[in-house]
């Protein structure tokens, strides 16, 4: 998936008191794409770091019945080529919104598996969780491009969805890092 000249909507269920490193990464990426915009939970409006983002910022309710409608309005306003969901709060709503607006041919939904996934060690709760994971990753996951920062998450999601999932350790291209490390080592040894 090429990013050059694309409009990217980053939906992130993130509202910590400090700006996360992923925000810095997306701000760096913004130099190479046509336009980038962000969606954060409503409570993020109160964070000081949100004022430092010089791109369009929207606010929507994550993991709620309203989030699909709110994302539909945001998508209609911004017209993204890619909706990137960072953390899991907007995953399902993003897929529903893009499908409901019939934009699936020209707007890709990308999920980044970030948080560890596992079952609660209680048989009834684990059964309910299994249903939720199947709904999230087995059903809605069919309509998204998925990548994960851990092999464990890839294996876990493959229980519900056999679609290929890209593994990118810690969200970094290790092939690029490996080559850089080898070059640095070469330079160190040759001096």
C-alpha positions as CSV (number, residue, x, y, z in Angstrom):
1,X,0.0,0.0,0.0
2,X,1.7,3.2,-1.2
3,X,1.3,6.2,1.1
4,X,2.7,9.0,-1.2
5,X,0.0,11.5,-2.0
6,X,-2.6,9.8,0.2
7,X,-5.0,11.3,2.7
8,X,-4.7,9.4,6.0
9,X,-7.1,9.6,8.8
10,X,-5.5,8.3,12.0
11,X,-8.1,7.1,14.6
12,X,-6.5,6.5,17.9
13,X,-8.1,5.5,21.2
14,X,-5.5,7.4,23.1
15,X,-5.9,10.1,25.7
16,X,-2.8,9.9,28.0
17,X,-1.5,13.1,29.7
18,X,1.5,13.1,27.3
19,X,1.8,12.8,23.5
20,X,2.8,9.3,22.6
21,X,5.7,8.4,20.3
22,X,3.2,7.2,17.7
23,X,2.0,10.8,17.3
24,X,5.5,11.9,16.5
25,X,5.8,9.1,14.0
26,X,2.6,10.2,12.2
27,X,3.6,13.8,12.3
28,X,6.9,12.8,10.6
29,X,4.9,10.7,8.1
30,X,2.8,13.8,7.3
31,X,5.7,15.2,5.3
32,X,5.3,12.4,2.8
33,X,1.5,12.1,2.4
34,X,-1.0,14.5,0.9
35,X,-2.8,15.2,4.1
36,X,-3.2,13.7,7.6
37,X,-5.9,14.1,10.2
38,X,-6.4,12.6,13.6
39,X,-9.4,11.3,15.6
40,X,-9.1,11.0,19.4
41,X,-11.6,10.4,22.2
42,X,-13.6,13.3,23.5
43,X,-11.6,13.6,26.7
44,X,-8.4,14.3,24.7
45,X,-9.7,17.8,24.1
46,X,-8.4,18.6,27.6
47,X,-4.8,17.5,27.0
48,X,-2.2,20.1,26.5
49,X,-0.4,18.2,23.8
50,X,-3.4,18.2,21.5
51,X,-2.8,21.9,20.8
52,X,0.6,21.1,19.3
53,X,-0.9,19.1,16.5
54,X,-1.0,21.4,13.5
55,X,-3.2,19.1,11.4
56,X,-7.0,18.7,11.5
57,X,-8.1,17.0,14.7
58,X,-11.5,15.4,15.2
59,X,-13.0,14.0,18.4
60,X,-15.3,10.9,18.5
61,X,-16.6,8.4,21.1
62,X,-14.6,5.2,20.9
63,X,-16.2,1.8,21.4
64,X,-19.8,3.2,21.5
65,X,-22.9,2.9,19.3
66,X,-22.3,6.6,18.4
67,X,-18.8,6.1,17.1
68,X,-19.8,4.7,13.7
69,X,-22.1,7.7,13.0
70,X,-19.4,10.1,14.2
71,X,-16.7,8.4,12.1
72,X,-19.1,8.5,9.1
73,X,-19.4,12.3,9.5
74,X,-15.6,12.7,9.9
75,X,-14.9,10.5,6.8
76,X,-17.4,12.4,4.7
77,X,-15.7,15.7,5.8
78,X,-12.0,14.5,5.3
79,X,-12.3,12.0,2.4
80,X,-9.4,9.8,3.4
81,X,-7.7,7.2,1.2
82,X,-6.6,5.3,4.3
83,X,-8.2,5.1,7.8
84,X,-5.5,3.9,10.1
85,X,-6.7,2.6,13.5
86,X,-4.0,2.8,16.2
87,X,-5.0,0.9,19.3
88,X,-8.3,-1.0,19.1
89,X,-11.0,1.6,20.1
90,X,-12.1,2.6,16.6
91,X,-11.5,-0.6,14.7
92,X,-15.0,-1.8,14.2
93,X,-16.5,1.6,13.8
94,X,-14.0,2.5,11.0
95,X,-14.9,-0.7,9.1
96,X,-18.7,-0.1,9.6
97,X,-18.4,3.6,8.5
98,X,-16.4,2.9,5.4
99,X,-18.7,0.0,4.4
100,X,-21.9,2.0,5.2
101,X,-20.7,4.9,3.1
102,X,-19.8,2.4,0.3
103,X,-16.2,3.7,0.1
104,X,-14.5,0.3,0.5
105,X,-13.2,0.4,-3.1
106,X,-11.2,3.6,-2.6
107,X,-10.7,3.9,1.1
108,X,-8.7,1.2,2.9
109,X,-9.0,0.5,6.6
110,X,-5.8,-0.5,8.4
111,X,-5.7,-1.9,11.9
112,X,-2.5,-1.8,14.0
113,X,-2.6,-4.5,16.7
114,X,-0.9,-2.9,19.6
115,X,-2.1,-4.1,22.9
116,X,-1.6,-7.7,24.2
117,X,-4.6,-9.9,23.6
118,X,-5.5,-12.8,25.9
119,X,-8.4,-14.3,27.8
120,X,-9.5,-13.6,31.4
121,X,-9.0,-16.9,33.4
122,X,-12.7,-17.3,34.1
123,X,-14.7,-19.7,32.0
124,X,-17.8,-17.6,31.5
125,X,-15.9,-14.4,30.9
126,X,-13.5,-16.2,28.5
127,X,-16.5,-17.5,26.6
128,X,-17.9,-13.9,26.3
129,X,-14.4,-12.7,25.3
130,X,-14.1,-15.4,22.6
131,X,-17.4,-14.1,21.1
132,X,-16.1,-10.5,21.2
133,X,-12.7,-11.5,19.7
134,X,-14.5,-13.4,16.9
135,X,-16.8,-10.5,16.2
136,X,-13.8,-8.0,16.2
137,X,-11.1,-10.0,14.4
138,X,-13.0,-12.9,12.8
139,X,-15.9,-10.9,11.3
140,X,-14.9,-7.2,11.0
141,X,-11.2,-8.1,10.6
142,X,-12.1,-9.5,7.1
143,X,-12.6,-6.0,5.9
144,X,-9.4,-4.5,7.2
145,X,-5.7,-4.7,6.5
146,X,-4.0,-5.8,9.7
147,X,-0.5,-5.5,11.0
148,X,0.8,-6.3,14.4
149,X,3.8,-5.2,16.5
150,X,4.1,-8.7,18.1
151,X,4.1,-12.3,16.8
152,X,1.9,-13.3,19.8
153,X,-0.9,-11.0,18.6
154,X,-0.6,-12.4,15.0
155,X,-0.9,-15.9,16.4
156,X,-3.8,-14.9,18.7
157,X,-5.8,-13.2,15.9
158,X,-5.2,-16.1,13.5
159,X,-7.4,-18.2,15.8
160,X,-10.3,-16.1,14.4
161,X,-9.1,-14.8,11.1
162,X,-6.7,-16.6,8.7
163,X,-6.1,-13.5,6.5
164,X,-2.4,-12.6,6.3
165,X,-1.3,-10.2,9.0
166,X,1.9,-8.3,8.6
167,X,4.3,-8.5,11.5
168,X,6.2,-5.3,12.1
169,X,8.1,-5.5,15.4
170,X,7.3,-2.5,17.6
171,X,5.9,-0.8,14.5
172,X,9.4,-0.4,13.0
173,X,10.8,-1.9,9.8
174,X,13.5,-4.0,11.3
175,X,15.0,-4.8,7.8
176,X,15.8,-1.1,7.5
177,X,17.2,-1.0,11.1
178,X,19.2,-4.1,10.5
179,X,20.9,-2.7,7.4
180,X,21.6,0.6,9.3
181,X,23.1,-1.3,12.2
182,X,25.3,-3.3,9.9
183,X,26.5,-0.1,8.2
184,X,27.2,1.5,11.5
185,X,29.1,-1.6,12.7
186,X,31.1,-1.7,9.4
187,X,32.1,2.0,9.9
188,X,33.0,1.3,13.5
189,X,35.2,-1.6,12.6
190,X,36.9,0.1,9.6
191,X,38.0,3.1,11.6
